[in-house]
């Protein structure tokens, strides 16, 4: 078992034990930046660090105790993720919200086949040409405005424009057209 100072020294680029990180160099090698080189050294040190050292590193990076019964490989992956996040940057707030929404949908339904809901910001204008006439729809806080009248849904507007039942989001180009049977585009279409 190594001491905390040895683990820290190894992780931060020093110490008595050497640790090599193997990289496959591209055809034209570019000099690695200092933060990238330091990251590679730290990642390499994780593979030889003992369990106590990994738990200390977890506490340093996450500012909390690691889960009690976490496997070593998951501990290493989580620490490596955090180290890489510090160098390369993490997820944006929008990406985090999207992932949280996906997780909630999966928790509720156990299925993600429906896809995420389309969210339109108030003030957005949707424009669609239909049979030579241009239709302009304004997105409101609650509903839509078309031809000076408020409507509850895009589908209601699409129905009035076309005279048939349409998916409003599909009519206004917010959803892709369904793929033909078999999942491939036809060459003669």
mmCIF file of the C-alpha atoms, coordinates in Angstrom:
data_MODEL
# 
_entry.id   MODEL 
# 
loop_
_atom_site.group_PDB 
_atom_site.id 
_atom_site.type_symbol 
_atom_site.label_atom_id 
_atom_site.label_alt_id 
_atom_site.label_comp_id 
_atom_site.label_asym_id 
_atom_site.label_entity_id 
_atom_site.label_seq_id 
_atom_site.pdbx_PDB_ins_code 
_atom_site.Cartn_x 
_atom_site.Cartn_y 
_atom_site.Cartn_z 
_atom_site.occupancy 
_atom_site.B_iso_or_equiv 
_atom_site.pdbx_formal_charge 
_atom_site.auth_seq_id 
_atom_site.auth_comp_id 
_atom_site.auth_asym_id 
_atom_site.auth_atom_id 
_atom_site.pdbx_PDB_model_num 
ATOM 1   C CA . UNK A 1 1   ? 0.000   0.000  0.000   1.00 0.00 ? 1   UNK A CA 1 
ATOM 2   C CA . UNK A 1 2   ? 1.356   3.416  -0.914  1.00 0.00 ? 2   UNK A CA 1 
ATOM 3   C CA . UNK A 1 3   ? 1.219   6.536  1.182   1.00 0.00 ? 3   UNK A CA 1 
ATOM 4   C CA . UNK A 1 4   ? -1.041  9.477  0.326   1.00 0.00 ? 4   UNK A CA 1 
ATOM 5   C CA . UNK A 1 5   ? 1.960   11.619 -0.580  1.00 0.00 ? 5   UNK A CA 1 
ATOM 6   C CA . UNK A 1 6   ? 3.302   8.945  -2.966  1.00 0.00 ? 6   UNK A CA 1 
ATOM 7   C CA . UNK A 1 7   ? -0.116  8.638  -4.631  1.00 0.00 ? 7   UNK A CA 1 
ATOM 8   C CA . UNK A 1 8   ? -0.391  12.398 -4.954  1.00 0.00 ? 8   UNK A CA 1 
ATOM 9   C CA . UNK A 1 9   ? 3.151   12.695 -6.320  1.00 0.00 ? 9   UNK A CA 1 
ATOM 10  C CA . UNK A 1 10  ? 2.533   9.927  -8.842  1.00 0.00 ? 10  UNK A CA 1 
ATOM 11  C CA . UNK A 1 11  ? -0.780  11.456 -9.939  1.00 0.00 ? 11  UNK A CA 1 
ATOM 12  C CA . UNK A 1 12  ? 0.672   14.927 -10.267 1.00 0.00 ? 12  UNK A CA 1 
ATOM 13  C CA . UNK A 1 13  ? 3.742   14.015 -12.261 1.00 0.00 ? 13  UNK A CA 1 
ATOM 14  C CA . UNK A 1 14  ? 6.432   12.974 -9.796  1.00 0.00 ? 14  UNK A CA 1 
ATOM 15  C CA . UNK A 1 15  ? 7.244   10.261 -7.329  1.00 0.00 ? 15  UNK A CA 1 
ATOM 16  C CA . UNK A 1 16  ? 9.587   7.332  -7.150  1.00 0.00 ? 16  UNK A CA 1 
ATOM 17  C CA . UNK A 1 17  ? 7.557   4.948  -9.310  1.00 0.00 ? 17  UNK A CA 1 
ATOM 18  C CA . UNK A 1 18  ? 7.505   5.614  -13.006 1.00 0.00 ? 18  UNK A CA 1 
ATOM 19  C CA . UNK A 1 19  ? 4.387   5.214  -15.068 1.00 0.00 ? 19  UNK A CA 1 
ATOM 20  C CA . UNK A 1 20  ? 4.390   5.308  -18.844 1.00 0.00 ? 20  UNK A CA 1 
ATOM 21  C CA . UNK A 1 21  ? 1.374   6.198  -20.926 1.00 0.00 ? 21  UNK A CA 1 
ATOM 22  C CA . UNK A 1 22  ? 1.381   4.557  -24.307 1.00 0.00 ? 22  UNK A CA 1 
ATOM 23  C CA . UNK A 1 23  ? 0.132   6.685  -27.173 1.00 0.00 ? 23  UNK A CA 1 
ATOM 24  C CA . UNK A 1 24  ? -0.209  5.884  -30.817 1.00 0.00 ? 24  UNK A CA 1 
ATOM 25  C CA . UNK A 1 25  ? 1.310   8.835  -32.634 1.00 0.00 ? 25  UNK A CA 1 
ATOM 26  C CA . UNK A 1 26  ? -0.476  10.135 -35.732 1.00 0.00 ? 26  UNK A CA 1 
ATOM 27  C CA . UNK A 1 27  ? 1.333   10.145 -39.078 1.00 0.00 ? 27  UNK A CA 1 
ATOM 28  C CA . UNK A 1 28  ? 2.285   13.787 -38.510 1.00 0.00 ? 28  UNK A CA 1 
ATOM 29  C CA . UNK A 1 29  ? 3.003   14.109 -34.811 1.00 0.00 ? 29  UNK A CA 1 
ATOM 30  C CA . UNK A 1 30  ? 1.941   17.351 -33.158 1.00 0.00 ? 30  UNK A CA 1 
ATOM 31  C CA . UNK A 1 31  ? 3.575   18.371 -29.921 1.00 0.00 ? 31  UNK A CA 1 
ATOM 32  C CA . UNK A 1 32  ? 1.183   17.681 -27.044 1.00 0.00 ? 32  UNK A CA 1 
ATOM 33  C CA . UNK A 1 33  ? 0.239   20.713 -25.002 1.00 0.00 ? 33  UNK A CA 1 
ATOM 34  C CA . UNK A 1 34  ? 1.332   20.808 -21.374 1.00 0.00 ? 34  UNK A CA 1 
ATOM 35  C CA . UNK A 1 35  ? -2.195  20.277 -19.973 1.00 0.00 ? 35  UNK A CA 1 
ATOM 36  C CA . UNK A 1 36  ? -2.724  17.265 -22.275 1.00 0.00 ? 36  UNK A CA 1 
ATOM 37  C CA . UNK A 1 37  ? 0.642   15.752 -21.374 1.00 0.00 ? 37  UNK A CA 1 
ATOM 38  C CA . UNK A 1 38  ? -0.049  16.272 -17.660 1.00 0.00 ? 38  UNK A CA 1 
ATOM 39  C CA . UNK A 1 39  ? -3.493  14.687 -18.097 1.00 0.00 ? 39  UNK A CA 1 
ATOM 40  C CA . UNK A 1 40  ? -1.959  11.620 -19.756 1.00 0.00 ? 40  UNK A CA 1 
ATOM 41  C CA . UNK A 1 41  ? 0.478   11.245 -16.869 1.00 0.00 ? 41  UNK A CA 1 
ATOM 42  C CA . UNK A 1 42  ? -2.344  11.496 -14.331 1.00 0.00 ? 42  UNK A CA 1 
ATOM 43  C CA . UNK A 1 43  ? -4.466  8.965  -16.226 1.00 0.00 ? 43  UNK A CA 1 
ATOM 44  C CA . UNK A 1 44  ? -1.551  6.557  -16.360 1.00 0.00 ? 44  UNK A CA 1 
ATOM 45  C CA . UNK A 1 45  ? -0.999  6.936  -12.610 1.00 0.00 ? 45  UNK A CA 1 
ATOM 46  C CA . UNK A 1 46  ? -4.592  5.879  -11.946 1.00 0.00 ? 46  UNK A CA 1 
ATOM 47  C CA . UNK A 1 47  ? -3.905  2.376  -13.260 1.00 0.00 ? 47  UNK A CA 1 
ATOM 48  C CA . UNK A 1 48  ? -1.259  1.686  -10.614 1.00 0.00 ? 48  UNK A CA 1 
ATOM 49  C CA . UNK A 1 49  ? -2.873  3.541  -7.721  1.00 0.00 ? 49  UNK A CA 1 
ATOM 50  C CA . UNK A 1 50  ? -4.260  1.412  -4.877  1.00 0.00 ? 50  UNK A CA 1 
ATOM 51  C CA . UNK A 1 51  ? -7.870  1.558  -3.657  1.00 0.00 ? 51  UNK A CA 1 
ATOM 52  C CA . UNK A 1 52  ? -7.172  3.981  -0.805  1.00 0.00 ? 52  UNK A CA 1 
ATOM 53  C CA . UNK A 1 53  ? -5.382  6.349  -3.157  1.00 0.00 ? 53  UNK A CA 1 
ATOM 54  C CA . UNK A 1 54  ? -8.253  6.190  -5.649  1.00 0.00 ? 54  UNK A CA 1 
ATOM 55  C CA . UNK A 1 55  ? -10.762 6.991  -2.891  1.00 0.00 ? 55  UNK A CA 1 
ATOM 56  C CA . UNK A 1 56  ? -8.657  9.982  -1.780  1.00 0.00 ? 56  UNK A CA 1 
ATOM 57  C CA . UNK A 1 57  ? -8.490  11.217 -5.361  1.00 0.00 ? 57  UNK A CA 1 
ATOM 58  C CA . UNK A 1 58  ? -12.271 10.816 -5.690  1.00 0.00 ? 58  UNK A CA 1 
ATOM 59  C CA . UNK A 1 59  ? -12.789 12.930 -2.559  1.00 0.00 ? 59  UNK A CA 1 
ATOM 60  C CA . UNK A 1 60  ? -10.412 15.589 -3.898  1.00 0.00 ? 60  UNK A CA 1 
ATOM 61  C CA . UNK A 1 61  ? -12.133 15.821 -7.284  1.00 0.00 ? 61  UNK A CA 1 
ATOM 62  C CA . UNK A 1 62  ? -15.791 15.293 -6.362  1.00 0.00 ? 62  UNK A CA 1 
ATOM 63  C CA . UNK A 1 63  ? -15.647 16.817 -2.859  1.00 0.00 ? 63  UNK A CA 1 
ATOM 64  C CA . UNK A 1 64  ? -17.653 13.887 -1.508  1.00 0.00 ? 64  UNK A CA 1 
ATOM 65  C CA . UNK A 1 65  ? -17.077 10.312 -0.454  1.00 0.00 ? 65  UNK A CA 1 
ATOM 66  C CA . UNK A 1 66  ? -17.181 7.657  -3.189  1.00 0.00 ? 66  UNK A CA 1 
ATOM 67  C CA . UNK A 1 67  ? -19.990 5.080  -3.082  1.00 0.00 ? 67  UNK A CA 1 
ATOM 68  C CA . UNK A 1 68  ? -19.229 2.372  -0.514  1.00 0.00 ? 68  UNK A CA 1 
ATOM 69  C CA . UNK A 1 69  ? -19.221 -0.663 -2.775  1.00 0.00 ? 69  UNK A CA 1 
ATOM 70  C CA . UNK A 1 70  ? -17.999 0.824  -6.061  1.00 0.00 ? 70  UNK A CA 1 
ATOM 71  C CA . UNK A 1 71  ? -15.803 -1.451 -8.139  1.00 0.00 ? 71  UNK A CA 1 
ATOM 72  C CA . UNK A 1 72  ? -12.232 -0.383 -8.783  1.00 0.00 ? 72  UNK A CA 1 
ATOM 73  C CA . UNK A 1 73  ? -12.720 -0.120 -12.554 1.00 0.00 ? 73  UNK A CA 1 
ATOM 74  C CA . UNK A 1 74  ? -15.697 2.231  -12.111 1.00 0.00 ? 74  UNK A CA 1 
ATOM 75  C CA . UNK A 1 75  ? -13.775 4.302  -9.598  1.00 0.00 ? 75  UNK A CA 1 
ATOM 76  C CA . UNK A 1 76  ? -10.922 4.682  -12.094 1.00 0.00 ? 76  UNK A CA 1 
ATOM 77  C CA . UNK A 1 77  ? -13.339 5.593  -14.908 1.00 0.00 ? 77  UNK A CA 1 
ATOM 78  C CA . UNK A 1 78  ? -15.129 8.215  -12.814 1.00 0.00 ? 78  UNK A CA 1 
ATOM 79  C CA . UNK A 1 79  ? -11.862 9.819  -11.710 1.00 0.00 ? 79  UNK A CA 1 
ATOM 80  C CA . UNK A 1 80  ? -10.524 9.728  -15.276 1.00 0.00 ? 80  UNK A CA 1 
ATOM 81  C CA . UNK A 1 81  ? -13.731 11.389 -16.496 1.00 0.00 ? 81  UNK A CA 1 
ATOM 82  C CA . UNK A 1 82  ? -13.379 14.195 -13.949 1.00 0.00 ? 82  UNK A CA 1 
ATOM 83  C CA . UNK A 1 83  ? -9.706  14.737 -14.806 1.00 0.00 ? 83  UNK A CA 1 
ATOM 84  C CA . UNK A 1 84  ? -10.516 14.912 -18.517 1.00 0.00 ? 84  UNK A CA 1 
ATOM 85  C CA . UNK A 1 85  ? -13.459 17.215 -17.844 1.00 0.00 ? 85  UNK A CA 1 
ATOM 86  C CA . UNK A 1 86  ? -11.132 19.674 -16.097 1.00 0.00 ? 86  UNK A CA 1 
ATOM 87  C CA . UNK A 1 87  ? -8.789  19.758 -19.111 1.00 0.00 ? 87  UNK A CA 1 
ATOM 88  C CA . UNK A 1 88  ? -11.221 19.489 -22.034 1.00 0.00 ? 88  UNK A CA 1 
ATOM 89  C CA . UNK A 1 89  ? -14.350 21.020 -20.493 1.00 0.00 ? 89  UNK A CA 1 
ATOM 90  C CA . UNK A 1 90  ? -17.548 19.331 -19.394 1.00 0.00 ? 90  UNK A CA 1 
ATOM 91  C CA . UNK A 1 91  ? -21.108 19.220 -20.599 1.00 0.00 ? 91  UNK A CA 1 
ATOM 92  C CA . UNK A 1 92  ? -22.936 22.470 -21.241 1.00 0.00 ? 92  UNK A CA 1 
ATOM 93  C CA . UNK A 1 93  ? -25.971 23.367 -19.147 1.00 0.00 ? 93  UNK A CA 1 
ATOM 94  C CA . UNK A 1 94  ? -28.207 22.594 -22.143 1.00 0.00 ? 94  UNK A CA 1 
ATOM 95  C CA . UNK A 1 95  ? -26.634 19.144 -22.565 1.00 0.00 ? 95  UNK A CA 1 
ATOM 96  C CA . UNK A 1 96  ? -27.119 18.427 -18.861 1.00 0.00 ? 96  UNK A CA 1 
ATOM 97  C CA . UNK A 1 97  ? -30.795 19.453 -19.091 1.00 0.00 ? 97  UNK A CA 1 
ATOM 98  C CA . UNK A 1 98  ? -31.283 17.267 -22.155 1.00 0.00 ? 98  UNK A CA 1 
ATOM 99  C CA . UNK A 1 99  ? -29.700 14.262 -20.443 1.00 0.00 ? 99  UNK A CA 1 
ATOM 100 C CA . UNK A 1 100 ? -31.831 14.856 -17.338 1.00 0.00 ? 100 UNK A CA 1 
ATOM 101 C CA . UNK A 1 101 ? -34.936 14.951 -19.550 1.00 0.00 ? 101 UNK A CA 1 
ATOM 102 C CA . UNK A 1 102 ? -33.952 11.718 -21.263 1.00 0.00 ? 102 UNK A CA 1 
ATOM 103 C CA . UNK A 1 103 ? -33.313 10.053 -17.893 1.00 0.00 ? 103 UNK A CA 1 
ATOM 104 C CA . UNK A 1 104 ? -36.712 11.224 -16.611 1.00 0.00 ? 104 UNK A CA 1 
ATOM 105 C CA . UNK A 1 105 ? -38.455 9.933  -19.745 1.00 0.00 ? 105 UNK A CA 1 
ATOM 106 C CA . UNK A 1 106 ? -36.713 6.597  -19.390 1.00 0.00 ? 106 UNK A CA 1 
ATOM 107 C CA . UNK A 1 107 ? -37.662 6.433  -15.690 1.00 0.00 ? 107 UNK A CA 1 
ATOM 108 C CA . UNK A 1 108 ? -41.326 7.200  -16.435 1.00 0.00 ? 108 UNK A CA 1 
ATOM 109 C CA . UNK A 1 109 ? -41.908 5.101  -19.543 1.00 0.00 ? 109 UNK A CA 1 
ATOM 110 C CA . UNK A 1 110 ? -38.955 2.756  -19.756 1.00 0.00 ? 110 UNK A CA 1 
ATOM 111 C CA . UNK A 1 111 ? -38.787 3.690  -23.446 1.00 0.00 ? 111 UNK A CA 1 
ATOM 112 C CA . UNK A 1 112 ? -37.203 6.480  -25.457 1.00 0.00 ? 112 UNK A CA 1 
ATOM 113 C CA . UNK A 1 113 ? -38.739 5.664  -28.837 1.00 0.00 ? 113 UNK A CA 1 
ATOM 114 C CA . UNK A 1 114 ? -40.977 8.753  -28.916 1.00 0.00 ? 114 UNK A CA 1 
ATOM 115 C CA . UNK A 1 115 ? -37.983 11.103 -28.853 1.00 0.00 ? 115 UNK A CA 1 
ATOM 116 C CA . UNK A 1 116 ? -37.704 14.421 -27.082 1.00 0.00 ? 116 UNK A CA 1 
ATOM 117 C CA . UNK A 1 117 ? -40.575 16.897 -27.239 1.00 0.00 ? 117 UNK A CA 1 
ATOM 118 C CA . UNK A 1 118 ? -40.123 19.929 -29.445 1.00 0.00 ? 118 UNK A CA 1 
ATOM 119 C CA . UNK A 1 119 ? -39.832 23.135 -27.431 1.00 0.00 ? 119 UNK A CA 1 
ATOM 120 C CA . UNK A 1 120 ? -40.431 26.395 -29.249 1.00 0.00 ? 120 UNK A CA 1 
ATOM 121 C CA . UNK A 1 121 ? -39.545 29.721 -27.669 1.00 0.00 ? 121 UNK A CA 1 
ATOM 122 C CA . UNK A 1 122 ? -42.188 32.458 -27.647 1.00 0.00 ? 122 UNK A CA 1 
ATOM 123 C CA . UNK A 1 123 ? -41.568 35.003 -30.400 1.00 0.00 ? 123 UNK A CA 1 
ATOM 124 C CA . UNK A 1 124 ? -40.329 32.408 -32.903 1.00 0.00 ? 124 UNK A CA 1 
ATOM 125 C CA . UNK A 1 125 ? -41.898 32.688 -36.373 1.00 0.00 ? 125 UNK A CA 1 
ATOM 126 C CA . UNK A 1 126 ? -42.657 29.600 -38.425 1.00 0.00 ? 126 UNK A CA 1 
ATOM 127 C CA . UNK A 1 127 ? -43.069 30.167 -42.153 1.00 0.00 ? 127 UNK A CA 1 
ATOM 128 C CA . UNK A 1 128 ? -44.524 27.611 -44.571 1.00 0.00 ? 128 UNK A CA 1 
ATOM 129 C CA . UNK A 1 129 ? -45.494 27.943 -48.192 1.00 0.00 ? 129 UNK A CA 1 
ATOM 130 C CA . UNK A 1 130 ? -48.513 25.903 -49.218 1.00 0.00 ? 130 UNK A CA 1 
ATOM 131 C CA . UNK A 1 131 ? -49.886 25.937 -52.779 1.00 0.00 ? 131 UNK A CA 1 
ATOM 132 C CA . UNK A 1 132 ? -48.324 29.280 -53.604 1.00 0.00 ? 132 UNK A CA 1 
ATOM 133 C CA . UNK A 1 133 ? -49.432 31.023 -50.415 1.00 0.00 ? 133 UNK A CA 1 
ATOM 134 C CA . UNK A 1 134 ? -47.038 31.850 -47.558 1.00 0.00 ? 134 UNK A CA 1 
ATOM 135 C CA . UNK A 1 135 ? -48.287 31.169 -44.027 1.00 0.00 ? 135 UNK A CA 1 
ATOM 136 C CA . UNK A 1 136 ? -46.645 32.908 -41.066 1.00 0.00 ? 136 UNK A CA 1 
ATOM 137 C CA . UNK A 1 137 ? -47.208 31.528 -37.541 1.00 0.00 ? 137 UNK A CA 1 
ATOM 138 C CA . UNK A 1 138 ? -46.042 33.273 -34.361 1.00 0.00 ? 138 UNK A CA 1 
ATOM 139 C CA . UNK A 1 139 ? -45.207 31.123 -31.313 1.00 0.00 ? 139 UNK A CA 1 
ATOM 140 C CA . UNK A 1 140 ? -46.822 32.499 -28.125 1.00 0.00 ? 140 UNK A CA 1 
ATOM 141 C CA . UNK A 1 141 ? -46.381 31.581 -24.446 1.00 0.00 ? 141 UNK A CA 1 
ATOM 142 C CA . UNK A 1 142 ? -49.487 29.416 -24.697 1.00 0.00 ? 142 UNK A CA 1 
ATOM 143 C CA . UNK A 1 143 ? -50.321 28.484 -28.258 1.00 0.00 ? 143 UNK A CA 1 
ATOM 144 C CA . UNK A 1 144 ? -49.788 30.083 -31.648 1.00 0.00 ? 144 UNK A CA 1 
ATOM 145 C CA . UNK A 1 145 ? -51.043 33.039 -33.663 1.00 0.00 ? 145 UNK A CA 1 
ATOM 146 C CA . UNK A 1 146 ? -51.948 32.676 -37.341 1.00 0.00 ? 146 UNK A CA 1 
ATOM 147 C CA . UNK A 1 147 ? -53.939 35.164 -39.471 1.00 0.00 ? 147 UNK A CA 1 
ATOM 148 C CA . UNK A 1 148 ? -54.526 37.313 -36.377 1.00 0.00 ? 148 UNK A CA 1 
ATOM 149 C CA . UNK A 1 149 ? -56.187 34.476 -34.429 1.00 0.00 ? 149 UNK A CA 1 
ATOM 150 C CA . UNK A 1 150 ? -54.853 32.367 -31.574 1.00 0.00 ? 150 UNK A CA 1 
ATOM 151 C CA . UNK A 1 151 ? -54.734 28.603 -31.918 1.00 0.00 ? 151 UNK A CA 1 
ATOM 152 C CA . UNK A 1 152 ? -53.863 25.937 -29.338 1.00 0.00 ? 152 UNK A CA 1 
ATOM 153 C CA . UNK A 1 153 ? -51.776 23.738 -31.646 1.00 0.00 ? 153 UNK A CA 1 
ATOM 154 C CA . UNK A 1 154 ? -49.802 23.704 -34.851 1.00 0.00 ? 154 UNK A CA 1 
ATOM 155 C CA . UNK A 1 155 ? -51.876 20.740 -36.008 1.00 0.00 ? 155 UNK A CA 1 
ATOM 156 C CA . UNK A 1 156 ? -55.049 22.854 -35.864 1.00 0.00 ? 156 UNK A CA 1 
ATOM 157 C CA . UNK A 1 157 ? -53.364 25.489 -38.035 1.00 0.00 ? 157 UNK A CA 1 
ATOM 158 C CA . UNK A 1 158 ? -52.064 22.873 -40.484 1.00 0.00 ? 158 UNK A CA 1 
ATOM 159 C CA . UNK A 1 159 ? -55.568 21.390 -40.714 1.00 0.00 ? 159 UNK A CA 1 
ATOM 160 C CA . UNK A 1 160 ? -57.066 24.800 -41.542 1.00 0.00 ? 160 UNK A CA 1 
ATOM 161 C CA . UNK A 1 161 ? -54.388 25.503 -44.157 1.00 0.00 ? 161 UNK A CA 1 
ATOM 162 C CA . UNK A 1 162 ? -54.572 22.136 -45.928 1.00 0.00 ? 162 UNK A CA 1 
ATOM 163 C CA . UNK A 1 163 ? -58.142 21.041 -45.234 1.00 0.00 ? 163 UNK A CA 1 
ATOM 164 C CA . UNK A 1 164 ? -56.874 17.632 -44.066 1.00 0.00 ? 164 UNK A CA 1 
ATOM 165 C CA . UNK A 1 165 ? -55.440 16.167 -40.889 1.00 0.00 ? 165 UNK A CA 1 
ATOM 166 C CA . UNK A 1 166 ? -51.720 16.905 -40.645 1.00 0.00 ? 166 UNK A CA 1 
ATOM 167 C CA . UNK A 1 167 ? -49.118 16.693 -37.928 1.00 0.00 ? 167 UNK A CA 1 
ATOM 168 C CA . UNK A 1 168 ? -48.481 20.378 -37.273 1.00 0.00 ? 168 UNK A CA 1 
ATOM 169 C CA . UNK A 1 169 ? -44.819 19.917 -36.328 1.00 0.00 ? 169 UNK A CA 1 
ATOM 170 C CA . UNK A 1 170 ? -44.255 17.833 -39.466 1.00 0.00 ? 170 UNK A CA 1 
ATOM 171 C CA . UNK A 1 171 ? -46.152 20.333 -41.669 1.00 0.00 ? 171 UNK A CA 1 
ATOM 172 C CA . UNK A 1 172 ? -43.961 23.190 -40.446 1.00 0.00 ? 172 UNK A CA 1 
ATOM 173 C CA . UNK A 1 173 ? -40.753 21.143 -40.808 1.00 0.00 ? 173 UNK A CA 1 
ATOM 174 C CA . UNK A 1 174 ? -40.062 20.627 -37.104 1.00 0.00 ? 174 UNK A CA 1 
ATOM 175 C CA . UNK A 1 175 ? -40.101 16.821 -37.410 1.00 0.00 ? 175 UNK A CA 1 
ATOM 176 C CA . UNK A 1 176 ? -38.438 14.795 -40.147 1.00 0.00 ? 176 UNK A CA 1 
ATOM 177 C CA . UNK A 1 177 ? -40.541 12.954 -42.675 1.00 0.00 ? 177 UNK A CA 1 
ATOM 178 C CA . UNK A 1 178 ? -40.984 9.262  -41.902 1.00 0.00 ? 178 UNK A CA 1 
ATOM 179 C CA . UNK A 1 179 ? -38.652 6.871  -43.690 1.00 0.00 ? 179 UNK A CA 1 
ATOM 180 C CA . UNK A 1 180 ? -40.212 4.661  -46.378 1.00 0.00 ? 180 UNK A CA 1 
ATOM 181 C CA . UNK A 1 181 ? -40.945 1.053  -45.468 1.00 0.00 ? 181 UNK A CA 1 
ATOM 182 C CA . UNK A 1 182 ? -37.653 -0.823 -45.110 1.00 0.00 ? 182 UNK A CA 1 
ATOM 183 C CA . UNK A 1 183 ? -35.777 2.147  -43.637 1.00 0.00 ? 183 UNK A CA 1 
ATOM 184 C CA . UNK A 1 184 ? -34.006 3.219  -46.851 1.00 0.00 ? 184 UNK A CA 1 
ATOM 185 C CA . UNK A 1 185 ? -34.686 6.016  -49.308 1.00 0.00 ? 185 UNK A CA 1 
ATOM 186 C CA . UNK A 1 186 ? -35.949 4.852  -52.669 1.00 0.00 ? 186 UNK A CA 1 
ATOM 187 C CA . UNK A 1 187 ? -33.718 5.698  -55.607 1.00 0.00 ? 187 UNK A CA 1 
ATOM 188 C CA . UNK A 1 188 ? -36.655 6.388  -57.969 1.00 0.00 ? 188 UNK A CA 1 
ATOM 189 C CA . UNK A 1 189 ? -38.415 8.791  -55.556 1.00 0.00 ? 189 UNK A CA 1 
# 
